[in-house]
Amino acid sequence: MPVPESSIIVRTPVIDSIGELYTASGLGKKSVLLFDENTRKLFGDEIIESMHHQGFRTCELVVPARETSKSVTSAWKLYGQMIEAEVDRGWNLLCIGGGVVGDLGGYIAASYYRGIPVVQLPTTLLAMTDSSIGGKVAINHPLGKNLIGFFHLPKLVLIDPANLRSLPMREIYAGMAEVVKYGFIADRSFFDLLVSRFDDIVRLQEPWISEAVSRSAFIKADVVEKDFRETSGLRATLNFGHTFAHGLEKLAEYRNLRHGEAVTLGMACALFLSNRLGFLEKTGLEEGLELIGRFRFPRGLINRRFLSLEREELFSSMYSDKKKIDRQLRFVLLDRISHAFLHDQEIEKESVLQSIDDAKGWFSEKRE
């Protein structure tokens, strides 16, 4: 069963009650702690001290803070460290970090001893609202991202919005892509809240940041619960903008372009494609673009990673998307703001190329 909403804890400071939360969830107090180098420096001492004070026995693992850590090589090294520390089925694994740590840790937990429990303690906005919740865990292959993995649900997702204060603004805006996505695909009132309180949320102002994190997390949990293994097409709507985004990430070689930045660009393309195919009215397109226009990117990034690309080049790169079936790209589209659907029929290539051109033209105008 998908992780219930009662297992998603949004609280400050969440670490102070980790012992009672583990006990209530049937988890033991022998825990592997997986950090990246940044989260170890920022949160490690406090978390380890608190857990030891609450009676935990821990095994600490640290990986480089980069996408390339999601690899077979990294996993193999971590398996060895766990074996040497005599970690067995009585242990669980706590992932402290962003999407890289959450994916890698979940993958290791799903495969070690044929599966040990995993707990997610996300420290980025993107991980708090998306990657930590759905139970999809994976590592990368040189030919594509997240191609090798499992469904392995977390027993707990522990979210402390105060941890976001350690992030640079670039990471906040990147995380907001997934937050805004939920407004686009599922909840009109949430979309309206994002429009009215976008600046407060990116400034991490309370109660707006906790509201945005909670509503995003619970929307995702609800979608996952209704379509855990993507049999009805509902869960696929969580990938709004992602078909374009994965192509952009592959062209950037998964470097110098945040996932959320690629998703923001991809959502603009998906809005234009929804309109061009006659599903989304012009007013909906304009509403969506107005919200996307609130995002801020590093200087020169849009030109280097999007505007300078040939549309054919991006189209070809999109075929690395693992969500394609029989070499056919699948797109999540909108027929109105806050209602998405999976378009599982083939779309003419020229329509996709023109939507890329539409988005490039819109971004070019905004820069002038």
Steps between C-alpha positions, in 0.01 A plus 500: 500500500621855434627704791192635684467870565537430873859387428590834344608718789547875446641643821771729638726362642409154374818328619413554867214249478661246268514233771128504572418524128711192428339308785150594386584377149641169620859589418796393708775728625784361290533738211737555209530874437573601142618858443660683214807707583298820533221364719756329723664837567173686543290254700710196586626577848160622620313199359750241625514655848122515523455142382763366741332693781174327403659155519596433137793300375621646170724424204605809303545509122598806293502547121606792279228762450449447128274314259776257408470349850185325373702221342569129526853586613377710792243241602759222493731698726221573747392134509855414603504755781168369631618139489820593686288679764293180540178668391230232471123475449437652842625839379335776303647774280443873552567722197598858592525726196349580165388284213839340440528369855134402511517306173833335575410417859162364399662284233748358750229439759281323243780264396710443814402168662214501244356808668529692826275790606584847374418838657535825310613826665508734200693826532418665165170643388490270198555190714251611767223542247575230245779246493487389864135398493406276209709192570685508167870449568766467234854547381616633165654333197729686258224466239222644715391629839315288759484197271597241764292482815212380711172595658595519870276712718636694798367406840522867596563831325634753751476858373639801684446820296759678715770295324428696182673805648833338418425506125605762246219670308580300188401181682181659634388598151595155369286339769211733427466334159357187660283707736350695211450175311240388756305818444508436126386139515274452800380787718360833383489652848866412543581655161327820612695495829825467307408796281420721799779385734782398265744763631423414865559133432836547326605724791412208730247710690271319742230379491522502119806279455365231734162523328658460157716206612213323677251537219753391239599193701141395567394552136782273390416241766137499388591451134747224584247321719243496219743378232810360667639305203376735227225273368226761450705793369428715806848473650646587162349847536769568761736516201351820358783673314740215569522351149650826376700537823669163474614585149648827626677326788653240270633771266652672805659164595320531835730785598454876536123470466286425802215254455251765610640749248452245224147429623414871497611526137320174424174618652506806275540269198219277626269800545562608142451143373172470695380822337627417153315167501177673600471366856589813698331832426707815453392638839634188670825525305541862606425419866757223498768706331443786742584271791803350324615856433552545875795259497856628500794327333876550524630753247543345159356161591187521283708601200762228549268216596189577295500788253826398335383142440375386163143379539582175317784443744267532797235282337751220443630529855149460638505137388724423800186544712423169669126574476493444126333179377595330173709803402193722538530805719222551752404849609306625799277785385242735653143551386461770763707638783514238778387211282760288327474184295737255333481531123589145402446538127777600264537873446634629172865590525442844350255591779761415761769695313271801468422494871874513568526799267204664676666462839835623369333806353318574825817471710688717248237774529517489880876554489470816287 
